[in-house]
Amino acid sequence: MWETFRRLFQEQSKQLQFLQDLKSSPTWVGGCPDLEELQSIVNTLIAEFATVGPRIDTELVDDTNVLIQQISNLISIDQGYRSRDQNSSMRRLSWITVRSGT
């Protein structure tokens, strides 16, 4: 799932590249009284958006690894319970076999 998020982020980042230079896009800035302020706001937002990629790589991947480890631990615990139950059954079967043999 995080690979999907990473690809989506990369595609969105490419689509935002044209906003880096708003002066070349009169459609977007038509009638803007303060183009420098608008460019500054856009650049700040693009820089903030750019932090999402590393967060996908670190936080989301780390969280996924933690969840996988927790699932593995639960499976191990379940196997332990099953083994204990099986040992208990074997003990009963051995006891019945020994008792019936005497």
Secondary structure as a PSIPRED ss2 file (coil, helix, strand):
# PSIPRED VFORMAT (PSIPRED V4.0)

   1 M C   1.000  0.000  0.000
   2 W H   0.000  1.000  0.000
   3 E H   0.000  1.000  0.000
   4 T H   0.000  1.000  0.000
   5 F H   0.000  1.000  0.000
   6 R H   0.000  1.000  0.000
   7 R H   0.000  1.000  0.000
   8 L H   0.000  1.000  0.000
   9 F H   0.000  1.000  0.000
  10 Q H   0.000  1.000  0.000
  11 E H   0.000  1.000  0.000
  12 Q H   0.000  1.000  0.000
  13 S H   0.000  1.000  0.000
  14 K H   0.000  1.000  0.000
  15 Q H   0.000  1.000  0.000
  16 L C   1.000  0.000  0.000
  17 Q H   0.000  1.000  0.000
  18 F H   0.000  1.000  0.000
  19 L H   0.000  1.000  0.000
  20 Q H   0.000  1.000  0.000
  21 D H   0.000  1.000  0.000
  22 L H   0.000  1.000  0.000
  23 K H   0.000  1.000  0.000
  24 S H   0.000  1.000  0.000
  25 S C   1.000  0.000  0.000
  26 P H   0.000  1.000  0.000
  27 T H   0.000  1.000  0.000
  28 W H   0.000  1.000  0.000
  29 V H   0.000  1.000  0.000
  30 G C   1.000  0.000  0.000
  31 G C   1.000  0.000  0.000
  32 C C   1.000  0.000  0.000
  33 P C   1.000  0.000  0.000
  34 D C   1.000  0.000  0.000
  35 L H   0.000  1.000  0.000
  36 E H   0.000  1.000  0.000
  37 E H   0.000  1.000  0.000
  38 L H   0.000  1.000  0.000
  39 Q H   0.000  1.000  0.000
  40 S H   0.000  1.000  0.000
  41 I H   0.000  1.000  0.000
  42 V H   0.000  1.000  0.000
  43 N H   0.000  1.000  0.000
  44 T H   0.000  1.000  0.000
  45 L H   0.000  1.000  0.000
  46 I H   0.000  1.000  0.000
  47 A H   0.000  1.000  0.000
  48 E H   0.000  1.000  0.000
  49 F H   0.000  1.000  0.000
  50 A H   0.000  1.000  0.000
  51 T C   1.000  0.000  0.000
  52 V H   0.000  1.000  0.000
  53 G H   0.000  1.000  0.000
  54 P H   0.000  1.000  0.000
  55 R H   0.000  1.000  0.000
  56 I H   0.000  1.000  0.000
  57 D H   0.000  1.000  0.000
  58 T H   0.000  1.000  0.000
  59 E H   0.000  1.000  0.000
  60 L H   0.000  1.000  0.000
  61 V H   0.000  1.000  0.000
  62 D H   0.000  1.000  0.000
  63 D H   0.000  1.000  0.000
  64 T H   0.000  1.000  0.000
  65 N H   0.000  1.000  0.000
  66 V H   0.000  1.000  0.000
  67 L H   0.000  1.000  0.000
  68 I H   0.000  1.000  0.000
  69 Q H   0.000  1.000  0.000
  70 Q H   0.000  1.000  0.000
  71 I H   0.000  1.000  0.000
  72 S H   0.000  1.000  0.000
  73 N H   0.000  1.000  0.000
  74 L H   0.000  1.000  0.000
  75 I H   0.000  1.000  0.000
  76 S H   0.000  1.000  0.000
  77 I H   0.000  1.000  0.000
  78 D H   0.000  1.000  0.000
  79 Q H   0.000  1.000  0.000
  80 G H   0.000  1.000  0.000
  81 Y H   0.000  1.000  0.000
  82 R H   0.000  1.000  0.000
  83 S H   0.000  1.000  0.000
  84 R H   0.000  1.000  0.000
  85 D H   0.000  1.000  0.000
  86 Q H   0.000  1.000  0.000
  87 N H   0.000  1.000  0.000
  88 S H   0.000  1.000  0.000
  89 S H   0.000  1.000  0.000
  90 M H   0.000  1.000  0.000
  91 R H   0.000  1.000  0.000
  92 R H   0.000  1.000  0.000
  93 L H   0.000  1.000  0.000
  94 S H   0.000  1.000  0.000
  95 W H   0.000  1.000  0.000
  96 I H   0.000  1.000  0.000
  97 T H   0.000  1.000  0.000
  98 V H   0.000  1.000  0.000
  99 R H   0.000  1.000  0.000
 100 S H   0.000  1.000  0.000
 101 G H   0.000  1.000  0.000
 102 T C   1.000  0.000  0.000
